[in-house]
Amino acid sequence: MQATIAAATGQADSSVAVTGPSSPLDDFTRLQNRLLLATLLLSLVTAVITLVIFGGATAASLSIGAVCGLLYLRLLARSVARLGNGSKSLSRMQIVVPALLVVACTRIPALELLPALAGFVLYKPALLLQAVFAP
């Protein structure tokens, strides 16, 4: 009855949810957010396990690599989202992130290259987990 009264008076009822077909961009945004969250959670769990087993320096290197992996994934997703808006190719800006990670590991003695690269590619297992467990 309230929805009828609200419709007759022109007021929107916030308790009535209108669900229409979702756009592909909305689906992509939801997938992107789920993937970023899964990558973040997997990175946190891996960093804690690495801290317990290998120590602080290795866990810090892995964590820095994981942050770079999250940045890379975000830049890649933004580049993919722009594909339909007049752009016909992917941006190459995200390729700078792993290059800077390698340069930082060679210049900063406290960073270890192998754990940093392992942290960087943690988005890939998260992507596989999304493919298996997501509807």
C-alpha positions as CSV (number, residue, x, y, z in Angstrom):
1,M,0.0,0.0,0.0
2,Q,2.9,2.4,0.8
3,A,4.5,1.8,-2.6
4,T,1.2,2.7,-4.2
5,I,0.8,5.9,-2.2
6,A,4.5,6.8,-2.8
7,A,4.0,6.2,-6.5
8,A,0.9,8.3,-6.6
9,T,2.5,11.2,-4.8
10,G,5.8,10.9,-6.7
11,Q,7.9,10.0,-3.6
12,A,10.4,7.2,-3.8
13,D,10.2,4.4,-1.2
14,S,13.6,3.4,0.0
15,S,12.3,0.0,1.2
16,V,11.3,-1.1,-2.2
17,A,14.3,-2.2,-4.2
18,V,14.2,-2.0,-7.9
19,T,16.4,-4.5,-9.6
20,G,16.9,-4.3,-13.3
21,P,19.4,-6.0,-15.5
22,S,22.9,-5.3,-14.6
23,S,25.2,-3.8,-17.2
24,P,28.5,-5.5,-18.2
25,L,30.4,-2.6,-16.7
26,D,28.7,-3.2,-13.3
27,D,29.6,-6.9,-13.6
28,F,33.2,-6.0,-14.4
29,T,33.4,-3.7,-11.5
30,R,32.1,-6.3,-9.1
31,L,34.5,-8.9,-10.5
32,Q,37.4,-6.3,-10.2
33,N,36.5,-5.6,-6.5
34,R,36.2,-9.3,-5.7
35,L,39.6,-9.9,-7.3
36,L,41.3,-7.1,-5.5
37,L,39.8,-8.2,-2.2
38,A,40.8,-11.8,-2.8
39,T,44.3,-10.7,-3.7
40,L,44.6,-8.6,-0.6
41,L,43.4,-11.4,1.7
42,L,45.7,-14.0,0.1
43,S,48.6,-11.5,0.4
44,L,47.9,-10.9,4.1
45,V,47.7,-14.6,4.8
46,T,50.9,-15.3,2.8
47,A,52.7,-12.5,4.5
48,V,51.8,-13.8,8.0
49,I,52.9,-17.3,7.1
50,T,56.1,-16.0,5.6
51,L,56.7,-13.9,8.8
52,V,56.4,-17.0,11.0
53,I,58.5,-19.3,8.8
54,F,61.2,-17.1,7.3
55,G,61.3,-13.9,9.3
56,G,60.7,-10.2,9.0
57,A,62.9,-9.2,6.1
58,T,61.5,-11.9,3.8
59,A,57.9,-11.1,4.9
60,A,58.5,-7.4,4.2
61,S,59.9,-8.1,0.8
62,L,56.9,-10.3,0.0
63,S,54.5,-7.6,1.3
64,I,56.1,-4.9,-0.9
65,G,55.8,-7.3,-3.9
66,A,52.2,-7.9,-3.0
67,V,51.4,-4.2,-2.8
68,C,53.1,-3.8,-6.3
69,G,51.0,-6.7,-7.5
70,L,47.8,-5.0,-6.3
71,L,48.9,-1.8,-8.0
72,Y,49.6,-3.6,-11.2
73,L,46.2,-5.4,-11.1
74,R,44.4,-2.1,-10.5
75,L,46.2,-0.3,-13.3
76,L,45.5,-3.3,-15.6
77,A,41.8,-3.3,-14.7
78,R,41.6,0.5,-15.3
79,S,43.2,0.0,-18.7
80,V,40.7,-2.8,-19.6
81,A,37.8,-0.7,-18.4
82,R,38.9,2.1,-20.8
83,L,38.9,-0.2,-23.8
84,G,35.3,0.6,-24.9
85,N,35.7,4.4,-24.7
86,G,37.5,5.0,-27.9
87,S,40.7,3.2,-26.9
88,K,41.6,0.2,-28.9
89,S,44.7,-0.9,-27.1
90,L,45.8,-1.5,-23.5
91,S,47.9,1.0,-21.7
92,R,51.5,-0.1,-21.1
93,M,51.8,2.0,-17.9
94,Q,51.3,-1.1,-15.7
95,I,54.5,-2.7,-17.0
96,V,56.4,0.0,-15.1
97,V,55.4,-1.5,-11.8
98,P,57.3,-4.8,-12.0
99,A,60.3,-3.0,-13.5
100,L,60.4,-0.6,-10.6
101,L,60.0,-3.5,-8.2
102,V,63.1,-5.2,-9.6
103,V,65.1,-2.0,-9.7
104,A,64.1,-1.3,-6.0
105,C,65.2,-4.8,-5.0
106,T,68.5,-4.3,-6.6
107,R,69.1,-0.9,-5.2
108,I,67.8,-1.4,-1.6
109,P,69.8,-4.1,0.2
110,A,67.0,-4.8,2.7
111,L,64.7,-6.1,-0.1
112,E,65.0,-9.6,-1.4
113,L,64.2,-10.1,-5.0
114,L,62.7,-13.6,-5.0
115,P,60.1,-13.0,-2.2
116,A,59.2,-9.6,-3.7
117,L,58.5,-11.3,-7.1
118,A,56.6,-14.1,-5.3
119,G,54.5,-11.4,-3.6
120,F,54.0,-9.6,-6.9
121,V,52.4,-12.7,-8.6
122,L,50.1,-13.4,-5.7
123,Y,47.3,-11.9,-7.8
124,K,47.4,-15.0,-10.1
125,P,46.4,-17.6,-7.5
126,A,43.7,-15.1,-6.3
127,L,42.5,-15.0,-9.9
128,L,42.4,-18.7,-10.1
129,L,40.5,-18.9,-6.8
130,Q,37.9,-16.4,-8.2
131,A,37.5,-18.6,-11.3
132,V,36.9,-21.7,-9.2
133,F,34.7,-20.3,-6.4
134,A,32.9,-17.3,-7.8
135,P,29.5,-17.9,-9.3
